[in-house]
Amino acid sequence: MKASVVLSLIGCLVVSSGARILGRCTVAKKLHHGGLSYYEGYSLENWVCLAYFESKFNPTAVYENANEGYTGFGLFQIRSNDWCGHGRSRCHMECSDLLNQNLQKTIECVKTIVKGKDGMGSWPTWSHFCKYSDTLAHWLDGCKL
C-alpha cells in the first residue's frame, strides 16, 4: 500500500515537472533558427552532436559535479561557476534561464562561450566525441530545417 502511494506521488512529480527530451531534429531546427549554423565557423552538426553528448537533448538537465565544484545546466550543460548565476556570470543570466525548452537564453549563452579563445573546445565533450568525428553529417539526417 505504502509503495503504491509513493509511486503515485513520484509519478505526479515527474509529470508536473514538465521535463521533456527534445528530438534530434527539433534541437537542430531550434539551433538553426537561433543562428548557430556556422556561428564562429562551427557547423550545425557540431552543435547538435554537442547537445546530444552533453544532455541527450534534455533542455532541463542539471548535473552537479561536486568534485570540480560546478553544476551544469541545460542542453549544453553550461557551468554555473563561470557562465551563469551569481558572481562571475559571463552570460549575464541566472542558471535557471538555461532550463527552458525554447532555448533562446541557452543559445545566447553558448554564443558568448564559443567566442572565447577555446571555441567549442570549451566543452571537453565536443573535443572527445564531435571534433574529429567523420559521421557529423548524420546528426542532421532527415531533418527539415
Secondary structure, DSSP 8 states (H G I E B T S, - for coil): -HHHHHHHHHHHHHHHTT-----HHHHHHHHHHTT-TTBTTB-HHHHHHHHHHHHTT-TT-EEEETTTTEEEETTTTEETTTTSSSSS-TT-S-GGGG--TT-HHHHHHHHHHHTSTTGGGGSHHHHHHTTT-S-GGGGGTT---
